[in-house]
Structures are given as structure tokens and as C-alpha cells.
């Protein structure tokens, strides 16, 4: 059997490859980056800072105007085998039912239920972590959770995270990359084109100055929401703008030495404070040690729904991404609800604040707020995150849309599939990684069934001909 060829080795590519491997389907993974190891960057004190894009030597920013706030200098790709799966913080939340209601019903059914893909991935990752995903990882996390519950936030719980504590403040997050055999990875490759044949695909890859042809039973694009959209534009000649979403994030920071005593800050902690269904956002409270400073970080993550106000298209011979981003009244509703929640959290903790809609809109990014908080300990400073800066881009090629069918197959190009957050019809407020892995395994099962059906049909045709 010819292998299934995957373009991209990040969260979706590794999840698809792992599930194909479990099903006995050979898979090759092509990635334009190098194989630099499979360890999460936070597991090593020397590389932990690489979680911040601009400090990572493997980060490649988008080629566009750096003065633009959204999709600016912090937006880009991690150009190495494993991609973002080696950088995420392990937050493992399901997309909310209200958002999934806009997804194709068969996909929602496959994800949910006691034996659905969500449950299977959670079980797999729980076995890896050795503890429930929302169990307290240390005394600080347990104490912070208890404090929040006594202050009126009864739904507070340790943030579900697919992480292993390593001691001395170190931790690592799960990556499906560990399921891929290094011998099945082709590094330094980019996709040029694909031709459909009677019994497979002829895929052309670029490797340096050379071209390489790979015979594949199927092709799966797993290169990220923006890159997948570019590849589909390249393969199909479709030049119309694609919708694009990212999460709407606001927060505040307080730096103070009193955190150590007030919250038993023996280690870092992350607590999931609440989900606001009406506001379509999640709220978190975290304690960190950053550069020798004790930091309290409260932040909210809201849903930006796909629509014509936020799009990306590709222009010129280098297919430069061009963004048209405008906040909608719906976005403003989410952001305003986030601001009210951030103010309420301050009040519940007994902290003086000046968190208002005006202060949040005028705020800079996280780094700017941290610098101000360090210079004025004990004072709360708000921040906001540009769209495209938190690695959650999605919805460029939604399932059951004009370009991709409900099963993830490219319309008009049989046996070419698309995986990852790009195919989310709606992103919800949850971090996308858990859904990316679950949906990747669902897609792999569909690819397997598609190839098995095609193989059965070929055998019947040969039998009939003989």
C-alpha cells in the first residue's frame, strides 16, 4: 500500500499520523522544518523561554507589515518538526456544546459520547500524565482553587492541562509527536503540487533546490490554519478570501511579593475560574515566577465567530497573506463581558483596580503590562492580545463549507484532506489543542475507511474483469 502523506507535523499532523499508525496504515510526514528533538521546550530550563515566539530561533513571523496590531510581529509559525505541539501550555478543554451546534452533526456525534474521540484522547493523555487532567498539580494550585471558591467563584477548578510536573518548577506538555517514528519524517520539504491518478496521488515536494515525487494513497494538509489556506489556494487556484478567527483575549497583571504568603506560592499555578456561556468566554487565574518576580495573571479567552469582517487572502508570487480584520458588534459584546469578569475577579480577591472598558481598549500587550507591573508592585495593569498572537488561528476552511466537505475532503480533489483548526466551523472559547487531536484522529479513521473502500472497489473491479 502506498503511504498516506501528511504535510505538517504539528498537533494535527502528529495526531493523524499516530491514529493511522494504530490502524496499520503507513504514513509519511513532510515538514519544512528540521527534527530538533521531541521534548516540550518547557521541560528544559535552557529552552523554556522559547514558548515566547520572539525568543524562539525556530519562530518564523508572517511576512507582512509589522506595524499592524492584529496578525503582526507575534504571528507566525514554529518551523521545526513537532511545531506548536512542543510549545503549548497543555490546556485541554472541549469546545462548548453551543459552538459545536454549528458543526456537522456526524462530526459532533463522533467527538462526543463515552467512546467518542474527545473521551479517547482524554483517556490517552491522562494515562500519559498519570493523573486526572484537572487534578491539582501542586499545593499552590490546590490553595488558589480553594481561595477562589471561598470568594464566590464556586466553579473554580485547576485548569485541565495535559502536563507532567518535572520538579524544580519544570514541566512538559503532551505532544502526539512522540507517536511518530522519526524514520517516517521527511524534513525540509514543502508542497508544490499534486496530481490525481487512477490508483493514487502523485505529490510533488520541494527539497532545497530539488523536487521529489512521492506516490501517496492520500494527502492530508496539516500545516496550520493560514498555511493550509495558502496551500489550498495554490492547489485549487481559488483566490477568494478565507474567513479567519483567533481568540479574543484580555487580562490584567499584578506583581507583588505578598503573593508568596497569601497564596502559598511554592510553585506556579493555573486555575480555570469560570465559563460564561452568555459572554462566550473562559476566565483563568494564574500565579507565575517570571524573571525573579511573583506575578498574578488573570485572563479571559473569548470566541471570535467567523464572518466577513475577518478574512485572509493570498497575493503575489510568494502568496503573501493579506488580512482584513475588523471587530464586529458581536466581538465587542464578548470583549465587554470579559472586562466585567476581570473587574469582578479583582473585587472578589479584594484588590483595588481601575479595570474598565476604556482602560482595556487602551492597554498594550502582555509584555508592556508586565514591564509596568514590575515597575509599580502591587498595582494592577490591564493588557490585551492582538489577534494572531496566541497560536489559535482557525476556521479558514470550515467543514461542510464551500471548499472542504463534512468529512474533511477537499471538494473537487479526491483523496486530498485537510486537518487542524482550519476546519473548525466555529472555534468556541476553548483552547483548540484537545479538539485538534480528537478531530485529527477522527479524520484518520475516515481516511482509513476511504482507502479501505477504494481498495475493496479495486478488488471487485479486477475480479469482474477476470
C-alpha atoms as one frame of an Amber mdcrd trajectory, in Angstrom:
protein
   0.000   0.000   0.000   1.230   3.500  -0.833   1.576   5.667   2.290  -0.689
   8.488   3.291   1.384  11.675   3.003   0.888  14.366   5.655   2.029  17.951
   5.145   2.937  19.317   8.581   3.962  17.615  11.819   2.320  19.805  14.459
  -0.622  18.926  16.684  -2.920  17.849  13.833  -0.293  16.138  11.667   1.095
  14.117  14.560  -2.412  13.158  15.742  -3.425  11.969  12.256  -0.156  10.072
  11.815  -0.486   8.394  15.215  -4.032   7.187  14.532  -3.101   5.914  11.053
  -0.208   4.022  12.594  -2.540   2.416  15.151  -4.704   1.275  12.246  -1.803
  -0.237  10.344  -1.846   2.422   7.608   1.633   3.574   6.530   2.143   7.330
   6.786   4.874   9.741   5.759   5.128  13.188   7.345   6.674  16.025   5.327
   7.672  19.182   7.197   9.624  22.229   6.080  11.419  22.358   9.435  14.127
  20.175  10.958  13.831  17.425  13.539  15.342  19.041  16.638  14.071  16.587
  19.215  10.649  15.716  20.545  10.832  17.289  24.022   8.489  20.092  25.006
  10.511  23.296  25.316   9.377  23.955  28.922  10.981  20.697  30.046  14.431
  22.290  29.815  15.416  25.471  31.623  17.628  26.394  28.663  14.735  26.345
  26.177  11.720  27.286  28.310  11.894  30.897  27.119  11.198  29.660  23.580
   7.497  29.494  24.466   7.602  33.240  23.692   7.665  33.430  19.865  10.173
  36.238  19.517  12.706  34.407  21.709  12.491  31.161  19.737  15.109  30.654
  16.965  12.588  28.418  15.159   9.889  31.113  15.031   9.199  32.497  11.570
   6.997  35.614  11.590   4.480  36.264   8.864   5.841  38.362   6.033   3.674
  41.456   6.385   3.549  44.988   7.787   4.986  44.755  11.344   3.271  47.995
  12.382  -0.206  46.414  12.166  -1.645  45.392  15.561  -3.507  42.214  14.521
  -1.517  39.416  12.865   1.630  41.467  13.336   5.067  40.706  14.750   3.897
  37.912  17.104   2.047  35.955  14.404   3.867  33.199  12.572   4.971  29.568
  12.592   7.285  27.326  14.617   9.443  25.926  11.831  10.535  22.598  13.257
   9.201  19.065  13.335   6.527  18.996  16.019   5.595  22.639  15.500   3.293
  24.146  18.101   2.749  20.805  19.838   6.131  21.365  21.503   5.225  24.855
  22.747   1.629  24.719  24.024   0.833  25.043  27.728  -1.225  21.856  27.822
  -4.658  23.450  28.428  -7.124  20.711  27.455 -10.717  21.926  27.179 -13.544
  20.714  24.953 -15.297  23.179  22.678 -18.607  24.165  24.258 -21.838  22.484
  23.035 -23.263  25.842  21.925 -20.376  26.301  19.476 -20.389  22.660  18.370
 -24.055  23.099  17.388 -22.765  24.781  14.200 -20.556  21.799  13.333 -21.715
  18.911  11.075 -23.870  16.599  13.210 -21.929  13.392  12.313 -18.662  15.002
  13.431 -20.181  16.207  16.716 -21.542  12.715  17.315 -18.134  11.160  16.630
 -16.379  13.574  19.009 -18.829  13.196  21.911 -20.132  10.284  23.960 -18.347
   7.902  26.317 -16.420   6.287  23.445 -16.067   9.406  21.282 -12.816  10.937
  20.150 -12.775  13.509  22.933 -13.011  10.763  25.553 -10.379   8.632  23.820
  -7.861  11.468  23.610  -8.530  12.478  27.232  -8.027   8.870  28.337  -4.815
   8.572  26.333  -3.410  11.826  27.705  -4.494  11.028  31.272  -2.530   7.794
  31.050   0.469   9.869  29.944   0.130  12.453  32.735  -0.572   9.803  35.375
  -3.352  11.897  36.967  -6.728  13.412  36.034  -6.261  16.449  33.807  -7.929
  18.779  36.333  -6.223  17.409  39.432  -4.143  19.961  41.392  -0.550  19.697
  40.222   0.928  21.170  43.402  -0.113  22.721  46.766  -0.181  26.225  45.256
  -2.803  25.202  42.711  -4.935  23.476  45.347  -4.720  26.522  47.637  -5.541
  29.034  44.892  -8.556  26.949  43.853  -9.811  26.858  47.453  -9.358  30.622
  47.828 -11.391  31.341  44.696 -14.207  29.053  45.802 -14.463  30.870  49.130
 -14.568  34.223  47.287 -17.695  33.375  45.292 -16.219  31.501  42.328 -17.717
  28.087  43.106 -16.915  26.619  39.663 -13.171  27.224  40.067 -11.001  24.161
  39.485  -7.421  23.504  38.470  -7.112  24.225  34.770  -7.337  20.907  32.857
  -3.840  20.515  31.463  -2.046  17.689  29.697   1.202  18.276  31.564   3.675
  16.393  33.722   5.358  18.242  36.602   9.101  17.589  36.464  10.159  19.223
  39.719  12.110  22.425  40.351   9.431  24.392  38.507   9.863  22.432  35.310
   7.015  20.768  33.433   6.264  19.444  29.973   3.101  19.131  27.915   1.982
  16.085  25.957   2.738  16.017  22.233   1.380  13.422  19.778   4.737  13.767
  18.029   6.015  11.037  20.340   3.782   8.611  18.403   5.634   9.214  15.118
   8.668   7.181  14.095  11.469   9.579  13.101  12.191   7.405  10.047   8.749
   8.361   8.689   9.510  12.112   8.716  10.792  13.976   5.656  12.390  17.254
   6.776  12.990  20.421   4.785  10.084  19.694   2.426   7.376  21.986   1.087
   4.406  21.063  -1.080   4.460  22.181  -4.715   1.581  20.301  -6.311  -0.444
  17.117  -6.583  -1.932  15.161  -9.470  -4.675  12.566  -9.208  -4.023   9.204
 -10.834  -6.154   6.101 -11.349  -4.873   4.425  -8.204  -3.242   7.154  -6.127
  -1.785  10.635  -5.967   1.463  11.914  -7.436   2.667  14.538  -4.931   5.497
  16.929  -5.750   7.627  18.276  -2.888  10.424  20.807  -2.906  13.599  19.855
  -1.043  16.135  22.656  -1.247  16.615  23.275  -4.971  15.403  19.831  -5.911
  11.985  18.323  -6.488  10.866  14.998  -5.066   7.872  12.981  -6.220   6.023
  10.840  -3.716   3.347   8.312  -4.624   0.644   8.522  -1.983  -2.656   6.803
  -1.334  -3.976  10.098   0.102  -2.717  13.539   1.044  -3.592  15.313   4.309
  -2.799  19.018   4.782  -1.889  19.623   8.437   0.174  22.794   8.162  -1.868
  25.244  10.260  -4.860  27.451   9.547  -3.062  30.106   7.493  -0.636  27.783
   5.702  -3.366  25.245   4.901  -5.455  28.032   3.391  -2.473  29.106   1.307
  -1.817  25.546   0.129  -5.459  25.061  -0.856  -5.349  28.376  -2.720  -2.226
  27.144  -4.512  -3.624  23.712  -5.368  -7.070  24.857  -6.497  -6.383  28.317
  -7.883  -9.051  29.649  -5.517  -8.161  33.269  -4.768 -11.193  34.410  -2.782
 -10.674  35.497   0.849 -10.990  32.865   3.582 -12.600  33.587   6.952 -10.164
  33.536   9.855 -10.630  33.626  13.622  -8.479  33.833  16.701  -9.482  34.060
  20.338 -10.376  37.401  21.902  -8.042  37.732  24.887  -7.895  40.345  27.642
  -6.263  40.230  31.054  -4.518  42.002  33.907  -1.241  41.543  35.766  -0.188
  42.262  39.328   3.399  41.846  40.567   3.874  41.661  44.328   5.996  39.873
  46.910   2.904  39.256  49.071   1.717  36.571  46.629   4.116  34.036  48.139
   2.466  34.181  51.552  -1.126  34.897  50.533  -1.337  32.043  48.025   1.273
  29.540  49.233   3.327  30.259  46.117   5.713  27.322  46.338   5.134  26.603
  42.644   3.260  28.003  39.643  -0.495  27.520  39.429  -3.297  27.783  36.864
  -6.991  27.792  37.825  -9.973  27.692  35.471 -12.252  30.237  37.151 -15.418
  30.023  35.056 -17.094  29.654  31.678 -19.540  32.418  30.812 -21.986  30.919
  28.284 -23.755  34.219  27.560 -20.465  36.077  27.115 -18.848  33.140  25.242
 -15.563  33.242  27.144 -13.491  31.356  29.708 -11.652  33.010  32.607  -8.400
  31.889  34.239  -6.224  32.991  37.161  -2.549  32.049  37.273   0.459  32.555
  39.520   3.934  32.626  37.981   7.531  33.396  38.701   8.805  35.491  35.794
  12.359  36.809  35.853  12.506  36.545  39.639   9.185  38.364  40.082   5.990
  36.935  41.594   3.182  37.537  39.105  -0.595  37.157  39.310  -2.077  36.904
  35.807  -5.858  36.958  35.237  -7.019  36.477  31.665 -10.078  35.713  29.605
 -10.374  33.923  26.282 -13.451  34.568  24.164 -14.853  33.320  20.884 -14.432
  35.301  17.685 -17.028  33.846  15.351 -16.107  33.512  11.653 -17.570  36.060
   9.274 -16.770  38.568   6.517 -15.237  41.090   8.943 -12.096  38.964   9.451
 -10.525  37.353   6.389  -7.201  36.371   4.850  -6.296  36.080   1.179  -3.031
  35.419  -0.620  -1.362  37.728  -3.078   1.584  37.691  -5.458   4.150  35.047
  -6.405   5.095  34.482  -2.750   1.432  34.129  -1.728   1.791  36.800   0.972
  -1.142  36.657   3.406  -3.241  39.834   3.389  -5.581  40.291   6.353  -8.728
  42.358   6.598  -9.595  42.447  10.315 -12.350  44.478  11.939 -14.100  43.982
  15.256 -17.819  43.315  14.967 -20.551  44.278  17.447 -20.555  40.596  18.437
 -16.814  40.762  19.197 -17.371  43.923  21.231 -20.071  42.121  23.239 -17.605
  39.342  24.130 -14.811  41.774  24.983 -17.064  43.889  27.187 -18.243  40.781
  29.053 -14.606  39.747  29.553 -13.778  43.156  31.022 -16.646  42.951  33.512
 -15.470  39.493  34.568 -11.882  40.685  35.053 -13.118  43.533  37.258 -15.316
  41.135  39.255 -12.329  38.853  39.812 -10.330  41.778  41.231 -13.169  42.641
  43.589 -13.602  39.029  44.694  -9.914  38.916  45.607 -10.140  42.230  47.446
  -7.790  44.029  45.054  -8.095  47.704  44.137  -8.327  48.176  40.393  -9.226
  50.504  37.539 -10.383  47.822  35.082 -12.844  49.469  32.706 -13.723  49.107
  29.044 -11.710  52.248  28.298  -8.619  51.014  30.170  -8.741  47.630  28.445
  -9.052  49.191  24.980  -6.103  51.492  25.694  -3.911  48.726  27.134  -0.841
  47.326  25.448   0.129  43.682  25.131   1.225  41.293  27.903   4.896  42.337
  27.774   4.025  46.024  28.137   1.739  45.307  31.095   4.384  43.135  32.759
   7.003  45.882  32.459   4.635  48.387  34.075   3.624  45.939  36.813   7.264
  45.259  37.687   7.961  48.975  37.963   4.922  49.534  40.230   4.468  46.476
  42.504   1.006  45.912  43.944  -0.794  47.788  41.144  -2.973  46.043  38.570
  -2.259  46.732  34.901  -4.553  45.567  32.075  -3.441  44.049  28.771  -4.954
  42.802  25.524  -3.592  40.342  22.991  -3.564  41.030  19.244  -5.421  38.531
  17.090  -2.896  36.085  15.664  -0.587  36.285  18.683  -1.675  33.226  20.694
  -1.403  30.469  18.045  -5.161  29.795  17.896  -5.963  30.778  14.298  -8.886
  28.744  12.955 -11.897  28.461  10.633 -10.176  29.257   7.293 -11.512  26.070
   5.618 -14.578  25.025   7.654 -16.051  21.531   7.452 -19.086  21.286   5.170
 -18.250  24.642   3.606 -17.566  25.675   0.021 -14.035  24.240  -0.025 -13.976
  21.245   2.362 -16.770  18.689   2.790 -18.133  17.428   6.108 -15.597  14.584
   6.162 -12.579  16.868   5.690 -12.012  16.069   1.999 -11.209  18.860  -0.429
 -14.096  19.369  -2.822 -13.049  18.556  -6.392  -9.793  16.890  -5.295 -10.469
  13.294  -4.223  -8.184  11.834  -1.563  -6.864  15.258  -0.546  -7.910  16.010
   3.052  -7.483  18.947   5.417  -6.974  18.732   9.189  -6.488  21.040  12.136
  -8.210  24.150  13.498  -8.593  25.440   9.937 -11.593  23.101   9.503 -13.394
  24.214  12.689 -16.784  25.684  11.669 -16.722  27.632  14.958 -13.831  27.835
  17.432 -15.748  28.232  20.688 -13.896  29.760  23.626 -11.744  26.705  24.399
  -8.089  26.290  23.546  -8.036  24.318  20.270  -5.465  21.606  21.026  -7.721
  18.930  22.545 -10.193  19.313  19.682  -7.354  19.327  17.145  -6.127  15.952
  18.408  -9.635  14.469  18.629 -10.601  15.732  15.176  -7.278  14.553  13.741
  -7.930  11.025  14.958 -11.481  11.187  13.592 -10.143  12.291  10.202  -7.544
   9.495  10.222 -10.325   6.964  10.798 -12.217   8.444   7.852  -9.118   8.333
   5.610  -8.594   4.703   6.589 -12.211   3.861   5.748 -11.964   5.774   2.452
  -8.841   3.878   1.392 -10.282   0.566   2.541 -13.418   1.208   0.497 -11.360
   2.167  -2.552  -9.233  -0.965  -2.163 -12.345  -3.127  -1.932 -13.732  -1.479
  -5.059 -10.483  -2.127  -6.954 -10.556  -5.796  -5.964 -14.158  -6.140  -7.139
 -13.331  -4.450 -10.455 -10.382  -6.764 -11.027 -12.476  -9.815 -10.147 -15.225
  -8.690 -12.502 -12.703  -8.050 -15.309 -11.180 -11.515 -14.906
